[in-house]
Amino acid sequence: MTTEVSAVSGADADTVLRLDHVTKHFRLRRTGLRSERRVVHAVDDVSLTLGSARTLGIVGESGCGKSTLGRLIAGLVEPTSGRVTVSSGAGHGDGRRRSLVQMVFQDPMSALDPRMTVGASIAEAVPGIPKTERQQRVREALDTVRLPQDMAHRLPHELSGGQQQRVCIARALIDRSPLVLLDEAVSSLDASLQSQTLRLLADLQHSRAVSYVFISHDLRAVRALSHQVAVMYLGQVVESAPSHEFDRGLLHPYSVALRSAEPELDVGAGRGTGRIILGGEPPSAVNPPEGCRFAARCPIVRNRCREQAPELREVATDHRVACHFPGELRSPVTAMSSSGTTATDFAD
């Protein structure tokens, strides 16, 4: 595979982002003079696409590789192998890699310079244009995220958390990039502010035709904004499906476990209800297993799973899953790791 990170100006107008077999390994320092140099398999062979004015949600536990994948998309790190292509589309940007992707992070206060006014922070994202045009862009950006114009003269600590995050969104949109990467962008907000911010993002997507990559551990927030959701486990995508499939159409055991963990679904211990309790910890990313990486924690694991890695294959339109036995885990009450006892009560 070739190693390439590219920006394509005016390419396929319907495809803003394309990942082709993207892999990222990090080499660790040697622990001794004669020790082997170990490698962390942060992202392994990920292929995804994202269309114009669409949202790709990426979910998974901490350490699954979703934030590393985001940094690869943003061009902050280069892939070990594979290819990341971001298209400017018609009328977007200047074709430069960094100008095509903007980022919004989890903590807005740490993302804003406390010594700079809100207006200066937003304007910083569009250097090299005349002052009058830059000021007009700032005014438009504040209007876009529904903040009053006088906030341009305030410092970040004078704003609420929700207002600070809107400033970060304004800064990400001011240069009219076709792709915005949202890395846990609503996780620090309370439920009410989360809902408001998600509605704002959806409205902006509709009015500006911007695409989002929305990275989060919060499946509810991801489903609320996304058109397609990719579930990652130990550096790999184990399932990719339309967001509406997350109501009842999930097929990978890990995806089913994530879905069952949503609070509103934890309704008791009756047949066909409750959440899946996965025992144990994910295997080491330094030494991932040869077979399915989820096998050690999977309630329906079989010998084939431990011996042969499943391929990510299409099972329906826009729905791919990497599992030898997709769909067999359905509505269990509880399930322990395969390394211990398994107590799984399946619904009919």
N, C-alpha and C positions, 0 to 999 in steps of 0.2 A: 504494500500500500504506500501511496505517496503521502508525505507530510506537507499540508498546505493550509494556510489560512488566507482567504481571499475576499475581496469586495468586488462585486460585479455591478457596474453602473448600467442601469436600463436593461437588465436581463429579464428573465421571465417575470412579467408583471404580477402573476398570480403566486409566485413563490418568493418570499422575503428571506427565508432562512432554510439552509439545507446542510445537514450533517451526514457525512458519508463515512461510516466505519471509524468514527473518531475514538481514539485511545489516548489516555494520558497516564504515564507512569512517572512516579517521583523516586529518584534514587536517594536512599538514606545514607548517612555517614557510617563508615565502618566503626564497629565497636572495639576493634583491635587491629594490630598490624597485619595479621594473617586471616582475619575474618572476612567472609564474603560481604559484598556490598548489596544489601537487600533493596528490593523494589516494592513500592506501594502501588498497587493496581487501582488507582483512583477512579478512572473511567475506562471501560473496556468495550470497544466495538459498538458504539452507539450510532444509530442511523435514524434521523428524524427529519421531517419537513414542516414548515409553517407557511401558510398562505397569507396574503395581504388582508389586513383588518381582521385578523384572527388571533386567538390566544392559545398558546400551548402551555398547559400546566405541567409542572414536574414535581412529584411528591415522593416522599420516602423518609426513612428514619435518619437521624443525625449520622453522618459518616457514610451515607450511601453513595456520595459522589455528585449530588445535584448541584451544590455550589461550585464545585470544580468545573462541572459542565457549563455552568453559567459564565465562569471566567474564561473558558475556552470560546464561548459564543461572543463574548465581549472583546476578545482579542487581548486580554490581560495576560494570558499564558498561551503558549503554542502547543499543539497536540504532538504527542510522540509519534503518532501515525494517524492517517485519515485526513479528511478535508472538511473545513468549515467554510461555507459560502454564504455571504450576506449580500442580497441584491438591493440596490437602491430603488429599483422600480422606476416608473415614469415620473420625472419631475422631482425626485428626492435626492438631496445631498449632492456631493461632488465626487462620489466614487471612492473616497478614502475610507479605509477600514474603520477607524475609530469614529468617524463622523456619522456612520450608519447605525451605530448601536449606542444607546444611552442607558444608564443604570440608576435605579432607585433602591436604596438599601433599607435595612430594618430600622436602624436608629437614625431618625432625621437630624437630631441635635448633633450627633458626632459627624454627620455628613456636611454640616454647614459651619463655616468659619465664624466663630462667635464675635470676631472683631469686624466683620463685614456686614453691611446692611443687606436686607433681603434683596433689594434691587440689584446691588453689586454682585451678590452671589448668583443670581439668575443670569445677569449679563455676562458673567465670567464664562458661560458656556458658549458664547458666540463672539470670540475674539476676532479682530481683524476686519470688522465692518465699521462704517462711519458711526460716530457717537449718536447722531440723531436717529439713525435707523435702529441702533442697539436699544435706545430708550423706548422707541416705539414697540420693538419686539418684547421688551420687559412688560410694558403696559398690556399688550395683547396676551402675554403668558399669564399675568395675574388675572385678567378677565376670564381666560380659558379655565383656570382652576377655581374660579368664583371667589377670589380674594379681593378686598377693596384696594384701590390704588395707593392709599396712604401707607399701606404695609411695606411698600418699597423702601421707606425711610426708617423702618424699625430694625432692631437687632433680633437675632433668632430667639434669645431668651425672653423676649417680650411676647412671643407667640405661644399658643397652645400646641400640644403634640400633634393634633390633627392639622393645624395650620402649618406647622413646620413641614409635615409630610407633603402637603399641597405645594409648598414652595419647592421641595425636591422634585415633585412631578412637573411643575412649571419649568424648572431648569432642564429636566430631561426632554421636554417637548419644544423648547424655544428654538432649537436649530432644525426642527422639523425632520428629525431622523425617522426612518420608516420602522425602526425596531427599538422597543424599550424593554430592558431586562429588569424585572421586579423580583429582587431577592429578599424574601421574607418582609416585603414592603408594608404589610399591614399587621404583622405579628405583635408589634409593640403598642398597638392601639386597642382601646377597649371595644366591646362588641358594637356599640352604637357608632363610633368613629370608623370602625372597620367597614360597617355596612355603607356609610356615607362615602368612604373612599372608593369602595368597590363600584358603587353606582357612578361615581365621577369618572372612574377609569373606563367603565362601559360606555358612558356618554361620549367621552373623548375619542374612544375607538370608533364610534359610529360617525362622529363629525369630522374626524381627521384621517380616518382610514389607517390608523397606526396599528402595528402588530405588537403583541406582548409575549414574552416568555415569563411566566409567573411561577417562581420557585417557592415552595412552602412545605412545611410539615402539616399544615392545617388543610385537611382534605375538603372541608366545607367551603373555605374561602376559595380554594382552587376550583372547585366545581361551580361556584357561583359566577366566576369570570371566564372560565376556559371553554373552548370548543372541543379541544382534544386534550387528554390527560395521559402522561407517561409516568408509570410507576417504576422507580429505581430501587434496586437492592444490590448492595455490594459492588457498585460500579457499573451495573448493567441495567438496561431496560427490560423488565420482566413482563410488562403488559402496557400496551398503548391502545386507548379506546376513546370513542366519543364520550363527552362528559355525561350524556344522558344514560350511558351504559352503567355508570356507577350507582344507579338506583337498584338495579337487579341483574345486570348482565355481566358482572365481573367473573373471570374464569381462573385467574392464577390464585393459588392459596394465600400468597402474601397480600395481594390486592384485597381479597375477601377479608383478611384479618384487619387491614387498615380500615376498610369500610365499616366493619363491625365495631371499631373503636370510637366511632362518632358518638358523642354523649347521648343524643336523642335515641340512639338504637339500643343503649344498655338498659333494657327495660325489665330485666328479671331473668329467672332461670327456668322459664317454661319451655316446652318443646318448640324448637325453631326460633328461639329468641336468645338474647344475651350477646356477649362478645367473645371473640376468640382470644385466649390468653396464650401467647407464645412464650415458651420457656427458653432459657439460655440466651446467649449473645450471638450476633453475627460472626461468622468465621473471620479470621484475620485477612485484611486486604493485602498483607505482605505475602501470605501463603494461601490463596484461595483454593478451595477444593476442586478436583478435576471434574466432578459431575455437576449437578445443579447446585448453585451456591446457597440455595435456600433449604437444601435437603436436611441439614442438621436440626432445623426448627419446624419442618413441615409436618402437619398432622397426618398427611396421606402418603408419606414417603414410602418408596419401594426400592428394591435393589437397583433397578435400572436408573433411578434418579441419582444414586450415589456414584454410578459408574459412567454415565453418559450425560454430557451437558445438553440440555434441550435447546433447539433453535427457536429464535423469535419468528413465528410463522403466522400468516394471515388466516384467521378463522372466520372472518366476516368482513364486510366493507369497512375499511379504516380501523379494523380491530385486529391487533396482533398479540400473541401471547407466547411466552417461552415456558412451556410446561408439557411434560409427557402425558399428563392426565388432567387436561384443563376442564374446569367445571365440576369436578367431583366433590369439591368441598363446598357445601351449601348449608348456610344457616346453622352452624353448630353452636351448642351452648358454651362449651369450653374445650380447649385442646391444649395439651402439654407438648413439649418438645419431644421429638422422636427418641431423644437420648434418655427420656424417662418414660413414665406411663402415658398412654394416650386415652383421653376420656372424651370422645367426640360423639355428640348426639345429633345425627343428621335428620333434617326435615325430609318428608316424603316429596 
